[in-house]
Amino acid sequence: MSENYKALTRKYRPRSFDDIVSQEHVSNTLKNAIAQNRLSHAYMFCGPRGVGKTTMARVLARTVNQLDADIDGESLGNTLNIIEIDAASNNKVEDVHRIRETVRIPPQNGRYKIYIVDEVHMLSKQAYNALLKTLEEPPAHVIFIFATTEPQKVLPTIMSRCQRFDFRRIKVEEIVNRLRYISDNESITIDNESLHVIARKADGALRDALSIMDQAIAFCGLEIKHEELLRALNVVSSDRLFELMEFVKNNESDAGLQLIDSLLQEGHDIQEFLVSLTEHLRNQYLAISGKSMHLIEASDDMKNRYKKASSHFSEDDLMRMLHIVNEAQFKVREAPQPRIQLEIAILKLINMQKTDGLKQLITELKKIQPDSGRSNSSSSKSDSKEAKITDRTTSRSSKMNTGASQKTTTRAEAQSTSNDNNGNSVMGNSALSKTTSQHKMSSVSHKLHKGALSTGDTQDDNSDNATVGNISGNLALAPHPAEQIRDHESTVEDSEPLYYHDIKNLWPKFLSVVEEKGYIKQVALITLKRLIPSDYNDGKMEFVCNDEFSRNIVEEHRRELQKLLKRFLKRPITISCILEKKAANDDSFDPYSRFKKLQQKDPLVRTIVELFGAELEY
């Protein structure tokens, strides 16, 4: 190697504002400030590594002092007017004190004395405080230029005294163009895809790209081939990633695991592989629609390849894959067996159910047409629950009305045929029978629509009424039991006044209707049958109970009984219960003896004890 050899990062360091790549917003501002003589006394250059912060500071220092472009690096530091300080190793208060002592000395030649402090965020808090006064009011001939990769660590009091410039990452295409320019000057043969590999691996830092280029030249010589470059940089090739996605498309688990084993045997890092796979999936996702192709940092041939490969997956599939791979990156970092976590992630990708299959299944289900009977019934259904109940009720009512009408008509025709041999007479009887049956059916339809459960119809010996009674007894249309007790179940008229003896006589009939319809539980009904209204006055019904249990039953069912009585008696009723205990007799002083005698006298109490195992709690 020549004794005068310089690394590419030093040899091709920019010497002017025009040579700096992708930081035009900073260089143009500084050039205008120099032209207008509006230079600030302090600048803060912030940004990631390798984007030109220190280079921009040197170009600014060289330009304001009108130094030769050949003076750079160590030669620039040897001048008395430009002092470079590494804050990582000079971060103490004593180091700042030396700066405060030297700023008073004017420049030997040139216009300004410039201090370039690199990695300024490494200064201690005491060093910051020692620099504050000098930084706020420095001599007119001093300019401070600070550079940092972590501006959030710099004290706000320091930041507020500087003009801040944020450097951005350099795009892949800009790095590729710079590398192509350098390779042409150095007579290096390299293909476009290899340049993109170097640029992507540099991660937006031109200095890193030049270092990688130097490494590739050392490994491959002046003719760099793509395969040799991948081996030199230990980078997973795009071909291997496309091959893996083919296995994912075809659900080939064994082939996918074999590919992972080959990559690990070749020495590829698991985290680096997952990063490359994440970028690969991201590029395929962007290539699906074709509208975001400009976001893919790759050559045109590679973009077309991404476009072709993405046609086998949907956006949902690729989003799920990205989530799986991203989750695997976090698990691999802390896993005791990173390879197992990697293989699990790959198996998840390969065995993941594709959305195309789910969409095809949904399409097939939509193509299935129900038969005519089911389609007619399903078309009449509504989305709401009330509409469903109404349709089901109407259908059942119409079927029962039709059946009853057919039976009545057939029976009427048979009767008219058997009773008269005259054709005119038969026709007249038949017409009369049909008229009668139609009148009955309209009455039945009205009762079914209102949800009537008639007890009078069920007790009638007539077959038509019996049929209607059975239909009514088996159908429950009303939302509440109180709505099912209708006016025809009571002989009381609205205009008739009610007296105590009427209530006393109607009470057993009311309980029989309640028992028949099952509106109240049997246990409570047994207790209510033992009670008789003791008084009634102007809609207020009163009961007298001899024990606490009976009173609790009445109070528990009071609201329900009031609703049922209102329908039964056609007027609002209020129920109250009074507890009156009888005086104990000498022969029944023992409560257990009284309970035993009560069972002997009252069959209802005895039934409760036998059915439910009731015991006296005393």
SEVEXMAR-238364 format. One record per residue (C-alpha): residue number from 0; residue in three letters; x, y, z. Coordinates in steps of 0.02 Angstrom, whole numbers, always signed. Layout:
BEGIN
NODE	NUM	ALA	X	Y	Z
...
***
This chain:
BEGIN
NODE	0	MET	+0	+0	+0
NODE	1	SER	+61	+174	-41
NODE	2	GLU	+128	+278	+100
NODE	3	ASN	+19	+423	+43
NODE	4	TYR	-141	+319	+45
NODE	5	LYS	-291	+400	+130
NODE	6	ALA	-455	+321	+173
NODE	7	LEU	-601	+373	+66
NODE	8	THR	-682	+461	+214
NODE	9	ARG	-530	+576	+226
NODE	10	LYS	-489	+589	+43
NODE	11	TYR	-664	+639	-11
NODE	12	ARG	-710	+748	+136
NODE	13	PRO	-800	+903	+67
NODE	14	ARG	-695	+1061	+58
NODE	15	SER	-835	+1183	+13
NODE	16	PHE	-1020	+1208	+42
NODE	17	ASP	-1061	+1141	-131
NODE	18	ASP	-975	+975	-96
NODE	19	ILE	-1081	+935	+56
NODE	20	VAL	-1216	+808	+13
NODE	21	SER	-1400	+830	+59
NODE	22	GLN	-1380	+975	+183
NODE	23	GLU	-1425	+1119	+69
NODE	24	HIS	-1540	+1198	+199
NODE	25	VAL	-1388	+1225	+313
NODE	26	SER	-1257	+1269	+184
NODE	27	ASN	-1369	+1396	+96
NODE	28	THR	-1411	+1482	+261
NODE	29	LEU	-1227	+1496	+310
NODE	30	LYS	-1177	+1559	+139
NODE	31	ASN	-1309	+1696	+149
NODE	32	ALA	-1253	+1743	+325
NODE	33	ILE	-1073	+1760	+266
NODE	34	ALA	-1126	+1864	+116
NODE	35	GLN	-1232	+1980	+223
NODE	36	ASN	-1105	+1988	+365
NODE	37	ARG	-1234	+1922	+489
NODE	38	LEU	-1134	+1782	+570
NODE	39	SER	-1191	+1726	+742
NODE	40	HIS	-1071	+1706	+886
NODE	41	ALA	-1128	+1525	+919
NODE	42	TYR	-1198	+1383	+812
NODE	43	MET	-1267	+1213	+863
NODE	44	PHE	-1258	+1075	+730
NODE	45	CYS	-1372	+928	+775
NODE	46	GLY	-1401	+765	+683
NODE	47	PRO	-1356	+580	+669
NODE	48	ARG	-1181	+518	+641
NODE	49	GLY	-1093	+535	+475
NODE	50	VAL	-1206	+668	+398
NODE	51	GLY	-1076	+809	+392
NODE	52	LYS	-1087	+909	+554
NODE	53	THR	-902	+923	+587
NODE	54	THR	-868	+943	+400
NODE	55	MET	-992	+1088	+392
NODE	56	ALA	-906	+1170	+543
NODE	57	ARG	-735	+1156	+459
NODE	58	VAL	-801	+1225	+295
NODE	59	LEU	-878	+1372	+387
NODE	60	ALA	-717	+1407	+483
NODE	61	ARG	-612	+1396	+326
NODE	62	THR	-730	+1508	+228
NODE	63	VAL	-745	+1650	+355
NODE	64	ASN	-556	+1655	+378
NODE	65	GLN	-524	+1637	+191
NODE	66	LEU	-407	+1488	+207
NODE	67	ASP	-348	+1378	+65
NODE	68	ALA	-459	+1228	+25
NODE	69	ASP	-311	+1110	+42
NODE	70	ILE	-297	+1147	+226
NODE	71	ASP	-402	+1016	+315
NODE	72	GLY	-396	+895	+459
NODE	73	GLU	-235	+904	+557
NODE	74	SER	-174	+1051	+454
NODE	75	LEU	-330	+1149	+499
NODE	76	GLY	-305	+1111	+683
NODE	77	ASN	-126	+1174	+675
NODE	78	THR	-184	+1350	+635
NODE	79	LEU	-199	+1465	+786
NODE	80	ASN	-366	+1535	+735
NODE	81	ILE	-464	+1371	+724
NODE	82	ILE	-466	+1261	+880
NODE	83	GLU	-552	+1091	+879
NODE	84	ILE	-599	+1016	+1048
NODE	85	ASP	-664	+842	+1082
NODE	86	ALA	-790	+864	+1223
NODE	87	ALA	-794	+676	+1254
NODE	88	SER	-618	+684	+1326
NODE	89	ASN	-616	+867	+1379
NODE	90	ASN	-776	+878	+1479
NODE	91	LYS	-716	+947	+1645
NODE	92	VAL	-728	+1121	+1718
NODE	93	GLU	-538	+1144	+1699
NODE	94	ASP	-552	+1116	+1511
NODE	95	VAL	-684	+1252	+1498
NODE	96	HIS	-576	+1369	+1604
NODE	97	ARG	-437	+1354	+1474
NODE	98	ILE	-563	+1404	+1339
NODE	99	ARG	-614	+1556	+1440
NODE	100	GLU	-431	+1610	+1456
NODE	101	THR	-391	+1592	+1271
NODE	102	VAL	-544	+1678	+1199
NODE	103	ARG	-474	+1847	+1250
NODE	104	ILE	-325	+1826	+1133
NODE	105	PRO	-367	+1897	+961
NODE	106	PRO	-334	+1794	+802
NODE	107	GLN	-156	+1795	+732
NODE	108	ASN	-215	+1804	+553
NODE	109	GLY	-387	+1807	+482
NODE	110	ARG	-545	+1884	+547
NODE	111	TYR	-614	+1762	+677
NODE	112	LYS	-553	+1644	+810
NODE	113	ILE	-664	+1490	+795
NODE	114	TYR	-691	+1352	+924
NODE	115	ILE	-763	+1188	+856
NODE	116	VAL	-825	+1081	+1002
NODE	117	ASP	-873	+906	+946
NODE	118	GLU	-992	+795	+1047
NODE	119	VAL	-1037	+941	+1158
NODE	120	HIS	-1171	+840	+1248
NODE	121	MET	-1030	+750	+1339
NODE	122	LEU	-987	+904	+1443
NODE	123	SER	-1029	+895	+1627
NODE	124	LYS	-1158	+1008	+1705
NODE	125	GLN	-1022	+1107	+1795
NODE	126	ALA	-931	+1132	+1629
NODE	127	TYR	-1092	+1196	+1549
NODE	128	ASN	-1116	+1321	+1689
NODE	129	ALA	-937	+1379	+1674
NODE	130	LEU	-962	+1410	+1488
NODE	131	LEU	-1126	+1506	+1503
NODE	132	LYS	-1058	+1682	+1530
NODE	133	THR	-925	+1669	+1396
NODE	134	LEU	-1049	+1593	+1273
NODE	135	GLU	-1177	+1729	+1301
NODE	136	GLU	-1059	+1877	+1282
NODE	137	PRO	-901	+1820	+1193
NODE	138	PRO	-775	+1941	+1116
NODE	139	ALA	-821	+2006	+943
NODE	140	HIS	-685	+1901	+860
NODE	141	VAL	-745	+1730	+931
NODE	142	ILE	-866	+1605	+851
NODE	143	PHE	-919	+1444	+939
NODE	144	ILE	-976	+1296	+833
NODE	145	PHE	-1046	+1149	+931
NODE	146	ALA	-1087	+978	+857
NODE	147	THR	-1189	+842	+941
NODE	148	THR	-1285	+684	+900
NODE	149	GLU	-1394	+699	+1056
NODE	150	PRO	-1460	+877	+1070
NODE	151	GLN	-1585	+826	+1205
NODE	152	LYS	-1438	+807	+1326
NODE	153	VAL	-1378	+984	+1302
NODE	154	LEU	-1436	+1107	+1434
NODE	155	PRO	-1575	+1223	+1374
NODE	156	THR	-1475	+1372	+1436
NODE	157	ILE	-1336	+1325	+1315
NODE	158	MET	-1456	+1286	+1172
NODE	159	SER	-1546	+1452	+1190
NODE	160	ARG	-1383	+1548	+1160
NODE	161	CYS	-1349	+1462	+993
NODE	162	GLN	-1423	+1456	+819
NODE	163	ARG	-1478	+1276	+796
NODE	164	PHE	-1466	+1180	+632
NODE	165	ASP	-1535	+1004	+617
NODE	166	PHE	-1446	+892	+491
NODE	167	ARG	-1550	+756	+408
NODE	168	ARG	-1507	+581	+357
NODE	169	ILE	-1443	+562	+181
NODE	170	LYS	-1556	+469	+60
NODE	171	VAL	-1502	+306	-20
NODE	172	GLU	-1505	+379	-195
NODE	173	GLU	-1396	+525	-142
NODE	174	ILE	-1270	+406	-63
NODE	175	VAL	-1273	+297	-220
NODE	176	ASN	-1236	+448	-330
NODE	177	ARG	-1091	+499	-219
NODE	178	LEU	-1020	+321	-217
NODE	179	ARG	-1036	+310	-406
NODE	180	TYR	-939	+474	-423
NODE	181	ILE	-802	+409	-308
NODE	182	SER	-793	+239	-395
NODE	183	ASP	-772	+325	-563
NODE	184	ASN	-630	+432	-495
NODE	185	GLU	-547	+279	-418
NODE	186	SER	-575	+171	-574
NODE	187	ILE	-679	+45	-476
NODE	188	THR	-801	-69	-566
NODE	189	ILE	-959	-98	-466
NODE	190	ASP	-1140	-133	-516
NODE	191	ASN	-1289	-28	-467
NODE	192	GLU	-1363	-161	-353
NODE	193	SER	-1202	-170	-252
NODE	194	LEU	-1203	+18	-230
NODE	195	HIS	-1380	+6	-161
NODE	196	VAL	-1324	-130	-40
NODE	197	ILE	-1186	-17	+27
NODE	198	ALA	-1301	+134	+38
NODE	199	ARG	-1437	+39	+132
NODE	200	LYS	-1312	-34	+253
NODE	201	ALA	-1243	+141	+289
NODE	202	ASP	-1415	+190	+359
NODE	203	GLY	-1411	+370	+300
NODE	204	ALA	-1230	+406	+348
NODE	205	LEU	-1114	+450	+203
NODE	206	ARG	-959	+425	+310
NODE	207	ASP	-1015	+246	+349
NODE	208	ALA	-1046	+216	+164
NODE	209	LEU	-869	+270	+121
NODE	210	SER	-799	+156	+257
NODE	211	ILE	-900	+8	+188
NODE	212	MET	-838	+51	+13
NODE	213	ASP	-660	+45	+76
NODE	214	GLN	-693	-126	+153
NODE	215	ALA	-769	-191	-10
NODE	216	ILE	-619	-131	-110
NODE	217	ALA	-501	-217	+11
NODE	218	PHE	-597	-381	-7
NODE	219	CYS	-643	-381	-191
NODE	220	GLY	-513	-268	-270
NODE	221	LEU	-554	-141	-402
NODE	222	GLU	-689	-253	-477
NODE	223	ILE	-828	-277	-351
NODE	224	LYS	-954	-415	-386
NODE	225	HIS	-1122	-427	-300
NODE	226	GLU	-1101	-602	-227
NODE	227	GLU	-927	-564	-160
NODE	228	LEU	-989	-400	-84
NODE	229	LEU	-1128	-492	+9
NODE	230	ARG	-1002	-615	+81
NODE	231	ALA	-884	-475	+129
NODE	232	LEU	-1020	-376	+220
NODE	233	ASN	-1112	-530	+285
NODE	234	VAL	-1276	-462	+217
NODE	235	VAL	-1426	-571	+178
NODE	236	SER	-1455	-558	-8
NODE	237	SER	-1622	-508	-81
NODE	238	ASP	-1628	-674	-173
NODE	239	ARG	-1633	-768	-8
NODE	240	LEU	-1772	-656	+55
NODE	241	PHE	-1875	-681	-103
NODE	242	GLU	-1843	-867	-87
NODE	243	LEU	-1909	-864	+91
NODE	244	MET	-2067	-773	+35
NODE	245	GLU	-2094	-909	-96
NODE	246	PHE	-2093	-1037	+44
NODE	247	VAL	-2217	-929	+139
NODE	248	LYS	-2330	-921	-14
NODE	249	ASN	-2325	-1109	-40
NODE	250	ASN	-2334	-1153	+147
NODE	251	GLU	-2170	-1251	+142
NODE	252	SER	-2118	-1263	+323
NODE	253	ASP	-1973	-1384	+299
NODE	254	ALA	-1895	-1280	+161
NODE	255	GLY	-1911	-1122	+267
NODE	256	LEU	-1824	-1201	+416
NODE	257	GLN	-1687	-1268	+303
NODE	258	LEU	-1658	-1093	+234
NODE	259	ILE	-1643	-1023	+410
NODE	260	ASP	-1517	-1157	+454
NODE	261	SER	-1412	-1115	+301
NODE	262	LEU	-1410	-931	+343
NODE	263	LEU	-1356	-963	+522
NODE	264	GLN	-1221	-1083	+465
NODE	265	GLU	-1154	-947	+351
NODE	266	GLY	-1135	-834	+504
NODE	267	HIS	-1278	-712	+477
NODE	268	ASP	-1335	-622	+632
NODE	269	ILE	-1515	-657	+683
NODE	270	GLN	-1555	-476	+721
NODE	271	GLU	-1481	-419	+557
NODE	272	PHE	-1583	-550	+466
NODE	273	LEU	-1744	-493	+550
NODE	274	VAL	-1704	-312	+506
NODE	275	SER	-1678	-361	+324
NODE	276	LEU	-1838	-464	+323
NODE	277	THR	-1936	-319	+397
NODE	278	GLU	-1873	-202	+262
NODE	279	HIS	-1913	-333	+130
NODE	280	LEU	-2092	-351	+190
NODE	281	ARG	-2111	-163	+200
NODE	282	ASN	-2053	-143	+20
NODE	283	GLN	-2175	-277	-39
NODE	284	TYR	-2316	-189	+52
NODE	285	LEU	-2273	-24	-32
NODE	286	ALA	-2264	-109	-202
NODE	287	ILE	-2441	-182	-196
NODE	288	SER	-2534	-27	-252
NODE	289	GLY	-2391	+47	-352
NODE	290	LYS	-2428	+222	-287
NODE	291	SER	-2289	+218	-157
NODE	292	MET	-2149	+146	-262
NODE	293	HIS	-2047	+305	-236
NODE	294	LEU	-2033	+259	-51
NODE	295	ILE	-1937	+99	-94
NODE	296	GLU	-1750	+132	-85
NODE	297	ALA	-1693	+11	-219
NODE	298	SER	-1648	+3	-403
NODE	299	ASP	-1781	+1	-538
NODE	300	ASP	-1755	-184	-571
NODE	301	MET	-1776	-223	-388
NODE	302	LYS	-1934	-118	-379
NODE	303	ASN	-2010	-217	-522
NODE	304	ARG	-1964	-376	-431
NODE	305	TYR	-2050	-315	-274
NODE	306	LYS	-2203	-271	-378
NODE	307	LYS	-2212	-446	-451
NODE	308	ALA	-2186	-534	-285
NODE	309	SER	-2316	-429	-194
NODE	310	SER	-2455	-489	-310
NODE	311	HIS	-2462	-655	-214
NODE	312	PHE	-2511	-571	-50
NODE	313	SER	-2639	-447	+8
NODE	314	GLU	-2607	-290	+110
NODE	315	ASP	-2683	-375	+263
NODE	316	ASP	-2566	-525	+243
NODE	317	LEU	-2411	-416	+234
NODE	318	MET	-2466	-311	+381
NODE	319	ARG	-2489	-467	+487
NODE	320	MET	-2318	-530	+431
NODE	321	LEU	-2238	-364	+478
NODE	322	HIS	-2317	-376	+649
NODE	323	ILE	-2251	-554	+674
NODE	324	VAL	-2073	-509	+622
NODE	325	ASN	-2072	-349	+724
NODE	326	GLU	-2130	-445	+878
NODE	327	ALA	-1993	-575	+848
NODE	328	GLN	-1858	-439	+852
NODE	329	PHE	-1905	-395	+1031
NODE	330	LYS	-1916	-576	+1086
NODE	331	VAL	-1748	-624	+1011
NODE	332	ARG	-1656	-489	+1110
NODE	333	GLU	-1695	-566	+1278
NODE	334	ALA	-1726	-748	+1230
NODE	335	PRO	-1601	-877	+1298
NODE	336	GLN	-1618	-969	+1131
NODE	337	PRO	-1634	-838	+994
NODE	338	ARG	-1635	-968	+856
NODE	339	ILE	-1792	-1049	+926
NODE	340	GLN	-1881	-881	+927
NODE	341	LEU	-1827	-851	+747
NODE	342	GLU	-1890	-1020	+690
NODE	343	ILE	-2056	-992	+780
NODE	344	ALA	-2078	-827	+688
NODE	345	ILE	-2040	-908	+520
NODE	346	LEU	-2163	-1049	+554
NODE	347	LYS	-2296	-920	+598
NODE	348	LEU	-2267	-835	+431
NODE	349	ILE	-2275	-996	+332
NODE	350	ASN	-2428	-1068	+419
NODE	351	MET	-2524	-905	+430
NODE	352	GLN	-2698	-916	+355
NODE	353	LYS	-2706	-803	+203
NODE	354	THR	-2848	-680	+184
NODE	355	ASP	-2877	-736	+4
NODE	356	GLY	-2940	-903	+68
NODE	357	LEU	-3056	-817	+190
NODE	358	LYS	-3123	-702	+54
NODE	359	GLN	-3153	-851	-61
NODE	360	LEU	-3248	-940	+76
NODE	361	ILE	-3358	-787	+104
NODE	362	THR	-3391	-775	-83
NODE	363	GLU	-3442	-958	-91
NODE	364	LEU	-3560	-934	+56
NODE	365	LYS	-3642	-786	-30
NODE	366	LYS	-3670	-891	-186
NODE	367	ILE	-3769	-1022	-90
NODE	368	GLN	-3954	-988	-123
NODE	369	PRO	-4084	-1055	+0
NODE	370	ASP	-4236	-1152	-63
NODE	371	SER	-4398	-1063	-106
NODE	372	GLY	-4486	-1102	+57
NODE	373	ARG	-4342	-1042	+163
NODE	374	SER	-4311	-892	+55
NODE	375	ASN	-4492	-835	+71
NODE	376	SER	-4490	-853	+260
NODE	377	SER	-4320	-773	+278
NODE	378	SER	-4369	-625	+170
NODE	379	SER	-4512	-584	+288
NODE	380	LYS	-4394	-571	+439
NODE	381	SER	-4345	-400	+504
NODE	382	ASP	-4184	-351	+588
NODE	383	SER	-4269	-296	+748
NODE	384	LYS	-4329	-414	+882
NODE	385	GLU	-4506	-344	+882
NODE	386	ALA	-4522	-370	+694
NODE	387	LYS	-4468	-552	+714
NODE	388	ILE	-4599	-583	+848
NODE	389	THR	-4735	-499	+745
NODE	390	ASP	-4694	-600	+589
NODE	391	ARG	-4691	-764	+685
NODE	392	THR	-4857	-724	+771
NODE	393	THR	-4941	-672	+608
NODE	394	SER	-4883	-829	+520
NODE	395	ARG	-4947	-943	+658
NODE	396	SER	-5113	-850	+670
NODE	397	SER	-5141	-858	+482
NODE	398	LYS	-5106	-1045	+479
NODE	399	MET	-5224	-1078	+623
NODE	400	ASN	-5360	-968	+547
NODE	401	THR	-5344	-1059	+382
NODE	402	GLY	-5354	-1231	+465
NODE	403	ALA	-5503	-1182	+570
NODE	404	SER	-5590	-1106	+419
NODE	405	GLN	-5563	-1265	+316
NODE	406	LYS	-5631	-1374	+457
NODE	407	THR	-5785	-1264	+483
NODE	408	THR	-5822	-1254	+296
NODE	409	THR	-5805	-1443	+273
NODE	410	ARG	-5914	-1480	+423
NODE	411	ALA	-6047	-1355	+367
NODE	412	GLU	-6053	-1427	+191
NODE	413	ALA	-6066	-1604	+257
NODE	414	GLN	-6208	-1555	+373
NODE	415	SER	-6304	-1467	+236
NODE	416	THR	-6285	-1617	+119
NODE	417	SER	-6344	-1743	+246
NODE	418	ASN	-6496	-1643	+306
NODE	419	ASP	-6575	-1593	+141
NODE	420	ASN	-6591	-1675	-28
NODE	421	ASN	-6644	-1515	-119
NODE	422	GLY	-6504	-1431	-211
NODE	423	ASN	-6566	-1254	-180
NODE	424	SER	-6588	-1291	+4
NODE	425	VAL	-6415	-1365	+14
NODE	426	MET	-6339	-1213	-66
NODE	427	GLY	-6431	-1100	+54
NODE	428	ASN	-6374	-1198	+206
NODE	429	SER	-6198	-1203	+140
NODE	430	ALA	-6195	-1016	+112
NODE	431	LEU	-6266	-988	+285
NODE	432	SER	-6136	-1104	+361
NODE	433	LYS	-5995	-1016	+271
NODE	434	THR	-6061	-848	+329
NODE	435	THR	-6070	-911	+508
NODE	436	SER	-5895	-985	+500
NODE	437	GLN	-5824	-826	+427
NODE	438	HIS	-5901	-727	+570
NODE	439	LYS	-5825	-848	+695
NODE	440	MET	-5655	-841	+612
NODE	441	SER	-5654	-652	+617
NODE	442	SER	-5692	-661	+802
NODE	443	VAL	-5555	-790	+828
NODE	444	SER	-5432	-685	+730
NODE	445	HIS	-5474	-534	+836
NODE	446	LYS	-5445	-635	+995
NODE	447	LEU	-5281	-706	+932
NODE	448	HIS	-5219	-535	+881
NODE	449	LYS	-5255	-466	+1054
NODE	450	GLY	-5178	-617	+1140
NODE	451	ALA	-5338	-674	+1226
NODE	452	LEU	-5334	-836	+1326
NODE	453	SER	-5518	-873	+1346
NODE	454	THR	-5576	-994	+1479
NODE	455	GLY	-5757	-982	+1424
NODE	456	ASP	-5715	-1051	+1252
NODE	457	THR	-5623	-1200	+1323
NODE	458	GLN	-5771	-1246	+1431
NODE	459	ASP	-5893	-1242	+1285
NODE	460	ASP	-5941	-1415	+1218
NODE	461	ASN	-5955	-1347	+1040
NODE	462	SER	-5813	-1412	+931
NODE	463	ASP	-5779	-1243	+851
NODE	464	ASN	-5764	-1157	+1018
NODE	465	ALA	-5660	-1301	+1086
NODE	466	THR	-5540	-1284	+941
NODE	467	VAL	-5527	-1098	+969
NODE	468	GLY	-5501	-1125	+1155
NODE	469	ASN	-5359	-1248	+1123
NODE	470	ILE	-5276	-1129	+1005
NODE	471	SER	-5291	-987	+1128
NODE	472	GLY	-5230	-1092	+1272
NODE	473	ASN	-5070	-1144	+1181
NODE	474	LEU	-5023	-971	+1119
NODE	475	ALA	-4939	-838	+1227
NODE	476	LEU	-4933	-675	+1132
NODE	477	ALA	-4941	-546	+1271
NODE	478	PRO	-4781	-474	+1343
NODE	479	HIS	-4846	-478	+1522
NODE	480	PRO	-4963	-598	+1616
NODE	481	ALA	-5071	-453	+1672
NODE	482	GLU	-5112	-417	+1490
NODE	483	GLN	-5182	-593	+1466
NODE	484	ILE	-5331	-577	+1585
NODE	485	ARG	-5466	-506	+1473
NODE	486	ASP	-5635	-428	+1504
NODE	487	HIS	-5734	-584	+1458
NODE	488	GLU	-5657	-678	+1604
NODE	489	SER	-5756	-571	+1726
NODE	490	THR	-5941	-540	+1738
NODE	491	VAL	-5915	-366	+1808
NODE	492	GLU	-5956	-217	+1699
NODE	493	ASP	-5863	-52	+1705
NODE	494	SER	-6016	+45	+1759
NODE	495	GLU	-6069	-77	+1895
NODE	496	PRO	-6018	-32	+2073
NODE	497	LEU	-5923	-163	+2173
NODE	498	TYR	-5957	-207	+2353
NODE	499	TYR	-5872	-317	+2479
NODE	500	HIS	-5983	-468	+2445
NODE	501	ASP	-5944	-453	+2258
NODE	502	ILE	-5759	-453	+2291
NODE	503	LYS	-5776	-600	+2410
NODE	504	ASN	-5870	-701	+2279
NODE	505	LEU	-5754	-653	+2133
NODE	506	TRP	-5593	-689	+2230
NODE	507	PRO	-5600	-881	+2208
NODE	508	LYS	-5637	-863	+2023
NODE	509	PHE	-5493	-741	+2004
NODE	510	LEU	-5374	-863	+2089
NODE	511	SER	-5434	-1005	+1978
NODE	512	VAL	-5393	-904	+1822
NODE	513	VAL	-5223	-858	+1894
NODE	514	GLU	-5188	-1041	+1936
NODE	515	GLU	-5245	-1101	+1764
NODE	516	LYS	-5134	-979	+1671
NODE	517	GLY	-4986	-1003	+1789
NODE	518	TYR	-4961	-818	+1822
NODE	519	ILE	-4899	-844	+2001
NODE	520	LYS	-4791	-979	+2078
NODE	521	GLN	-4880	-1126	+2156
NODE	522	VAL	-4806	-1096	+2329
NODE	523	ALA	-4875	-919	+2335
NODE	524	LEU	-5040	-974	+2261
NODE	525	ILE	-5068	-1100	+2403
NODE	526	THR	-5050	-960	+2530
NODE	527	LEU	-5165	-843	+2433
NODE	528	LYS	-5303	-975	+2428
NODE	529	ARG	-5307	-976	+2617
NODE	530	LEU	-5338	-788	+2620
NODE	531	ILE	-5508	-705	+2600
NODE	532	PRO	-5528	-516	+2578
NODE	533	SER	-5580	-443	+2744
NODE	534	ASP	-5637	-276	+2677
NODE	535	TYR	-5663	-180	+2514
NODE	536	ASN	-5701	+4	+2496
NODE	537	ASP	-5681	+116	+2342
NODE	538	GLY	-5547	+11	+2256
NODE	539	LYS	-5451	-32	+2415
NODE	540	MET	-5443	-218	+2456
NODE	541	GLU	-5385	-270	+2628
NODE	542	PHE	-5325	-439	+2694
NODE	543	VAL	-5297	-496	+2872
NODE	544	CYS	-5154	-619	+2898
NODE	545	ASN	-5123	-722	+3054
NODE	546	ASP	-4937	-754	+3022
NODE	547	GLU	-4787	-662	+2955
NODE	548	PHE	-4759	-787	+2815
NODE	549	SER	-4929	-753	+2734
NODE	550	ARG	-4905	-566	+2748
NODE	551	ASN	-4735	-578	+2663
NODE	552	ILE	-4814	-677	+2520
NODE	553	VAL	-4946	-544	+2493
NODE	554	GLU	-4819	-402	+2501
NODE	555	GLU	-4702	-491	+2382
NODE	556	HIS	-4838	-516	+2250
NODE	557	ARG	-4938	-359	+2287
NODE	558	ARG	-4892	-264	+2129
NODE	559	GLU	-4923	-416	+2018
NODE	560	LEU	-5091	-450	+2100
NODE	561	GLN	-5144	-269	+2077
NODE	562	LYS	-5106	-277	+1891
NODE	563	LEU	-5203	-440	+1870
NODE	564	LEU	-5351	-377	+1970
NODE	565	LYS	-5358	-218	+1868
NODE	566	ARG	-5382	-320	+1710
NODE	567	PHE	-5502	-440	+1793
NODE	568	LEU	-5613	-313	+1881
NODE	569	LYS	-5594	-174	+1751
NODE	570	ARG	-5539	-45	+1880
NODE	571	PRO	-5383	-3	+1981
NODE	572	ILE	-5364	-101	+2143
NODE	573	THR	-5250	-66	+2291
NODE	574	ILE	-5204	-211	+2406
NODE	575	SER	-5151	-198	+2588
NODE	576	CYS	-5119	-331	+2719
NODE	577	ILE	-5138	-318	+2908
NODE	578	LEU	-5054	-439	+3028
NODE	579	GLU	-5164	-493	+3174
NODE	580	LYS	-5101	-634	+3286
NODE	581	LYS	-5228	-734	+3385
NODE	582	ALA	-5209	-755	+3572
NODE	583	ALA	-5129	-920	+3618
NODE	584	ASN	-5240	-1050	+3703
NODE	585	ASP	-5184	-1150	+3851
NODE	586	ASP	-5186	-1311	+3752
NODE	587	SER	-5080	-1239	+3613
NODE	588	PHE	-4951	-1137	+3708
NODE	589	ASP	-4810	-1239	+3632
NODE	590	PRO	-4777	-1172	+3455
NODE	591	TYR	-4719	-1341	+3393
NODE	592	SER	-4882	-1419	+3452
NODE	593	ARG	-4980	-1281	+3368
NODE	594	PHE	-4884	-1310	+3205
NODE	595	LYS	-4920	-1496	+3215
NODE	596	LYS	-5106	-1466	+3244
NODE	597	LEU	-5106	-1341	+3101
NODE	598	GLN	-5040	-1476	+2984
NODE	599	GLN	-5178	-1593	+3039
NODE	600	LYS	-5316	-1466	+3013
NODE	601	ASP	-5254	-1381	+2853
NODE	602	PRO	-5215	-1498	+2707
NODE	603	LEU	-5127	-1356	+2613
NODE	604	VAL	-4999	-1333	+2752
NODE	605	ARG	-4975	-1520	+2759
NODE	606	THR	-4944	-1522	+2571
NODE	607	ILE	-4812	-1385	+2587
NODE	608	VAL	-4723	-1480	+2725
NODE	609	GLU	-4724	-1641	+2624
NODE	610	LEU	-4669	-1563	+2459
NODE	611	PHE	-4538	-1440	+2520
NODE	612	GLY	-4489	-1510	+2690
NODE	613	ALA	-4545	-1353	+2782
NODE	614	GLU	-4494	-1337	+2963
NODE	615	LEU	-4547	-1219	+3101
NODE	616	GLU	-4415	-1089	+3139
NODE	617	TYR	-4439	-1026	+3318
***
